[in-house]
Amino acid sequence: MNERIARCQAALFDLDGVLIDSETLYTRFWAEVGKHHHLPSPTFAYDIKGTTLTDILETYFPSEDVRADVDRLLHEFEDNVVYPIFPGALEFVDLLRHAGVKAVIVTSSDERKMEFLYAQHPTFRSHFDDVVTAADVTHSKPHPEPYLVGARKAGCAPADCVVFEDSYQGLQAGRAAGAYVVGLSTTNPASEVARYADLVAASLAELME
């Protein structure tokens, strides 16, 4: 394992694209929403990664009726989606916790989605010391607040944390918070992820080697 990771006090994990293999599903969903509501940006589905639903609705959908429709479509999608856990992800989390490292999920997801995830994987939550969701923050990634809150919940300074992220917004948030940033190339090319990360890996499982 990387020496810098091994001596951290806390590990802060993004959820989608880091712990669960769901980014492709969400990219497809948001791309369809963008087309349905005639958004001009061809990169909309990527522009919003790491952003809370509230920010997405307020930024891209000015109509209250449209916001309600998007919210309905998202929750219908999440009611039926299956969240696969990346092979080796929880084993990596457990390895760190066994070494005395706190583990905190830092996600832009809301509580409803998290409840569906926990229902599908009943032991998932037990692998982590705490969770930061959209309900815990005022600002979305790339603002550092989500990871500052994560560090606070872990009881240590951001400089003593390692952030694990896949999206550009999340990587920038981790760096802005002052943490050591590990970028996973599960969603974006490794060459691009490297621009925002101190270390790049293909997966959490790879970091156990």
N, C-alpha and C positions, 0 to 999 in steps of 0.2 A: 504493500500500500504506500502511496505517496506520503512522504514524511510530514509535509505541512498539514495534510488531512488528519494524520494519525495524532498530531499534538493539538488539535483544535479542542475547544471546550464545548462547542455546540455545532451541530450540523443542521442547516436549514434547507428543507427540501421543497421545491416546487412540486406540484402534483401531476398535472397533465404533461406528458412528454418526458417525465422524469421517473415517477413511480408507477403511473398507469399509462398504458399505450393507447391513448385516446385522441391525440392531436389530429390524426388523419380524419377521424370521424367528425371532429368539431370543425376542421377546415372545410370539409365538404358541406356540413350543415350551414355554416356562416356564408359560404360562397353562394349557396342556393337562396338564402335570405337576402343577400345583397342583390342578386339578380331579380328576385321577386319584387323587391321594393325599389328597383331601378337606381341603385347606388352607382355613381359613375366610376368609383375606384376599382380597378381590376385586382388590386392587392388587398382589398378590404378584409378578407378572411385572415390575412397575415398581420395586417396593421393592428388588429385588436387583441392579438395574443397577449396574455398576461394582464388584461384589462378587466375590471369588474363589469358586471352586467349593467349596473347603474350608469357607469361612465359611457359604455357602448350606446345605450339608449339615448342618453342626453346629448352625446356628441354627434351621432349619425342619424337619429330619427326624431326630428323636431315635432312631428305630429303625435298628439297623445293617443289617438286611435291606432296609429302604426306602432307606437311603443307597446301598447297593450297586445297587439297581434304578435309582435316579435317575442314578447315575454311568454305568451301562450305557446307559440311554436317551440321555443327553447325548452320549456318544461315538459311538453309532450315528447320531445326528442329525448330528454334526460330520463323521463319515466320509463323509456323502453330500451335505452342503450345498455350494453354490457361493457363494464369497465375491466379490461384485462390488465393484470399486474405484470410489469416487465419481469422476465426471468432473472432471478438473483437480486432484485431490488430490495426486498425485505430482508434477505440474508445479509446484504451489505449494511442496512440500517442496524440490524441486530449485532453485527460485528462491532460497529462503532459504539453502540450502547454497552456492550460487554466490556469495552475498554474505558468506560466511564464518560463517554461523550453524550450530551443531551441531543435528542432528535426532535425537531419541530417541523411540521408541515406548514408551509407558507403559500397559500393558494388564493387566487382571485375568485374561486368558486363560492357559491352561497351555501347556506346551511341545508337547503333542500337537496341539492346535489350530493352533499356529503352524507346525508342520511341514506340516500339510495346506494351510495358506494359502500357504506357500512353494512347495509342490509345484504348486499351481494357478497361481501367479504367480512363476515362477523368478527374475525380476529384482527382485522387491519388496524383499527385504532389503537390496539394494545401495543403495537410496535413503536409508538411515538409518545413522547412526554407531553406534548401539547400541539395545538393546531391553531393557525391564524387563518381566518376566512375573510371574505368581503365585509362581513359584519363588524370586523375588528378595526377597520381602517377607514380613513377619510379619502385618501389618495391611492389611486391604482399604480401599479408598476407602469412606467419606469421610475416613478417617484420612489425614494428609498424607504418610505414609511412602512410598507409591509415587512421588510426585513429588519427594520429597527424594532418593530413590535415583536418579531420573532426572537430577536436577540434578548429583548427584555423578558419575554416569557421563559427563555432558557436561563436567565439570570446571569448573563455575561455581556461583555462589550462586543459590539459588532466586529471589531478587529480580531476577536478571539473565535469568530465563527467562520465556517465554510458554507458557502451557498452553492446549491446544486440546481442548475437551471438549463432550459433548452431554448427559450424564446429570447429574442433580442431585447424586448422590454424588461424581462425578468433579469437577464444578465446585467443590463444597465442599472437596474434597481439594486442588485447585490453589490455592484461596484460602487455606486453612489452611497450606499450604507457604510462602506469601508470594510467589507468582508473580503475574504479570499474567495474567488469565484471559480467554480468548476463548471465548464460548459459542456453539455451533452449534445452530440450531433444526431439526435433522434428526430429532430424536426427540420433543422437547417444545416447547410453544408459546414463541415468542420472548419474549412478555411474562413468562413464568415463568422462562425461562432468564436474563433480564436481572436477576433478583433476586440471582443468584450470580456474575454476570460483569461484567468491566470494559468489554467490547465484545461485541456480538451480531452474528452473520452467518448467512446461510442456508446457506453452504457454504465450504469452503476456496477453491474457485475464485472465489467472490465477492470474497475478500480480495485477489486479484491486481489487481483493477480500480482 
